[in-house]
Amino acid sequence: MDSQKPTIKYKPQTARVVPWQQIEVYYQDLISHDLQLQSMLSLVQFIRNSNLEKKLFAYTSMHKLVVTIYEVPEWNR
């Protein structure tokens, strides 16, 4: 009998980054529907108006803003 455990291959779970302009519009829309997310919008606008827009990548998940330094973000990285 072989007592070795089976090898599990790593399979990254990736997300699609969203342009900062699209994220800004997303939060503006949520705010227009009375969600209290002005601070998130302010953060996005700060990133857009600084050099960080070219260095940080992001996507949204429900009301979360996920920011990363990777162009192809992995959930389990």
C-alpha positions in Angstrom: 0.0 0.0 0.0 1.2 3.5 -0.9 1.1 5.7 2.2 1.8 9.0 0.3 -0.8 11.6 0.4 -2.1 12.8 -3.0 -0.6 16.0 -4.2 -3.0 19.0 -4.3 -2.2 21.4 -7.1 -2.5 25.1 -6.3 -5.2 26.7 -8.3 -5.4 30.5 -7.9 -8.8 32.1 -7.5 -8.5 35.4 -9.3 -10.7 38.5 -9.6 -11.1 41.0 -12.4 -9.8 44.4 -11.6 -12.1 47.3 -12.2 -11.0 50.7 -13.4 -10.9 53.3 -10.7 -13.3 55.6 -12.6 -15.9 52.8 -12.7 -15.5 52.2 -9.0 -16.0 55.9 -8.3 -19.3 55.8 -10.3 -20.3 52.6 -8.5 -20.0 54.4 -5.1 -21.7 57.5 -6.3 -24.6 55.4 -7.4 -24.8 53.7 -4.0 -24.7 57.0 -2.2 -27.5 58.3 -4.5 -29.6 55.4 -3.1 -29.0 56.6 0.5 -26.2 54.3 1.5 -23.7 55.9 3.8 -20.5 55.3 1.8 -19.1 58.8 1.4 -15.8 57.9 3.1 -15.3 55.1 0.6 -16.0 57.5 -2.3 -13.5 59.9 -0.8 -10.9 57.2 -0.6 -11.5 56.2 -4.3 -11.3 59.9 -5.3 -8.0 60.3 -3.4 -6.5 57.3 -5.1 -7.8 58.5 -8.6 -6.4 62.0 -8.1 -2.9 60.8 -7.0 -0.2 58.7 -8.5 -1.7 55.7 -6.6 -4.2 55.0 -9.4 -1.4 53.6 -11.5 0.1 51.5 -8.6 -3.0 50.1 -7.0 -5.7 47.8 -8.4 -9.1 47.1 -7.1 -12.5 45.4 -7.4 -15.7 45.6 -5.5 -17.6 42.8 -3.7 -21.0 43.9 -2.5 -20.1 46.9 -0.3 -16.4 46.0 0.0 -13.6 47.7 -1.8 -10.7 45.2 -2.3 -7.4 47.0 -3.0 -4.2 45.2 -4.0 -0.8 45.8 -5.6 -1.3 42.9 -8.0 -2.7 43.4 -11.5 -4.4 40.0 -11.2 -5.7 39.8 -7.7 -5.9 36.4 -6.0 -8.5 35.9 -3.2 -6.3 33.4 -1.4 -2.9 35.1 -1.8 
